[in-house]
Amino acid sequence: MLVSSASAYEAKTHLSELLRRVKAGESITITKYGVPVAKLVPIDESPEPDVAGSIATLLEFRQGNKLQGLSIREMIQKGRA
């Protein structure tokens, strides 16, 4: 990954170009009076969560689990009272 820097003035006047470079994988440090103050970095693209798998796991967990003799449904009802 290429790392470069730009002054605050350059960042302000050339933001579109800097964003294009970041999108391409470059990291850019923004400086003010030569002192680093911020960094533009590409977003970490995480995979989509497995919603169906998570629901299946929760449903499986729910089967037969009791807390102090109450089912989860009973606890929900008690919480609403």
N, C-alpha and C positions, 0 to 999 in steps of 0.2 A: 504494500500500500504506500503510495506516494504521500509525503507530508510536506506541506509548504506553508508559507505565511503571507498575510496581507495586512496592511495598516487598516485602521478603522475607516479612514477616508476611502481607501481602495474598496473595502468591503461595502461601504455605502453606495459608492458610485458604480460598482461592478457586481452587485449582488447576484443578478441573473447568471452571469458567467461563472461566478464562484459556485452557485448551486448546481450548475451543469457539471462542473468538475467533481463536486462532492458526489453527485448521483453516479458518476462514472467510477467512484471508489476512492477518490482522493480525500485526505483529511487536511483541513486548512486552519491554521492558528491565526486568530485575529489579534493584532497588537495595537496598543495605544501608547504613543511615545516610546516605541520599541519594547514595551513590556507586554507579554502575553496576557490577554484578559478573557478570551473565549476560544472555543474550538468548534468548527463545523465538521461534523463527521457523518458518514452514511448511516442510515437507519439499519439496525440489525433486523433483517427479515426473518422472523421466527415462523416456523410452520404453524398452520391453523390448528387450534386445539381440537381434539377428538371428542366432540360434544356427545355423539351417540355412545361412545365407549364410556364416557364419564357417567352418563345417565344409567347405563347398564350396571356399572359398578355400584352406584348409589342404590339402585333397586335391589341388587343382590345383597348389599349390606343391610338393607331394611328388613329383609326376610328374617323373622324370628329374633331380631335384636330387641332387647328390653333394657330399660334403664330403671333401676330400683323398682322393678315389677311393672313399669308402665311401658306401653308401646310408644313409638315415636308419634303416632297419630294421637294417642291419649295425651301426650305431653303438649302437642300443639293445641289440642282442645283446652287443656288446663291453662295454657298461656293466653288464650283468647278470653278466658273468663275474668 
